Amino acid sequence: QAVEIHENPVFMAKVIDTGSKQVGYLALNAFRANYHQALNDSVGTLLSQGIDELILDLRYNGGGAIVTCSVLASMISGNDSTDVFAKFTYSEKRSALNSEYSFFSKLPVDDQAGGDIAMNTLSLNRLYVLTGWGTASASEMVINGLKPYIEVIQVGEQTVGKDVGSITVYDSPPYYNNKENLNPNHKIAMQPIVVKLVNADGQDYPNGFTPERANVVIEGDYLDENLPPMGDPSDPLLARALQLITGEPVAKLQSVSSSKGELFKDSRDLKPFGKDMYLLPERFEEINF
């Protein structure tokens, strides 16, 4: 029998004891605004165990809600709503909407009554990020938004380079996102790009981010049978990040190449917002067409 399944994008949160440091590992596979509580709980688990460093795995994260990437950045750095996370630039016709987007002091939870709740913050001054060929949009915005405030060390492959955001519009009364009054005979929606994002220093990333200090890159499609499970310290990229943290050599540190040919499509290409960064409807309503 067919059932509706919701994937929790907070794939894994664990602590790796290196002997000299407690290293948090957080794997996030999408930025979804209705999983803020799950994300907050996972960061709270890492916080309660007194981690010294954090490795954020965004290899399989193609993006999602802008609000959620700001929430995650706030949890990592401890920046509050007085600090600028991103600057929004619209077209010349909508330049009046140009604005700044702040970090968060409290957790916005849109799937729970009661509004904002206390946010777990790690208040780190350094972040290690694992990236892959599909790391895009909101994932890149976390990197870019944090760069003016903390050190961000990237390990892995060059990211996509998508520094723009979109909105969803349907055939419905303005503001064209009214699901209750949409035209039932029109099955098509559009996802137009409407805004460019830069960080507090005005920096964008049209060509993506390239690791500066990593000498381990996984090539191919990430489906090589030799790759260990995510979160395993023997994973080449995770091992490299741990080596940078501890300064100690790790066993079996080498590149892993795939012999299965070049991958041209994966599951993220087959689902909405698989590689996207978007504004939620409440922000969309500011745009008067």
Buried (B, 14 or more C-beta within 10 A) or exposed (E): EEEEEEEEBBBBBBBBEBEEEBBBBBBBBBBBBBBBBBBBEBBBBBBEEEBBBBBBBBBBBBBBBBBBBBBBBBBBBBBBEEBBBBBBBBEEEBEEBEBEBBBBBBBBBEEEEEEEEEBBBBEBEBBBBBBBBBBBBBBBBBBBBBBBBBEBBBBBBBBBBBBBBBBBBBBBEEBBBEEEEBEEEEEEBEEEBBBBBBBBEEEBBEEBBEBEEBEBBBEBBBEBEEBBEBBEBBBBBBBBBBBBBBEEEBEEBEEBEBEEEEEEEBEBEEEEBBBBBBBBBEBBBEBEE
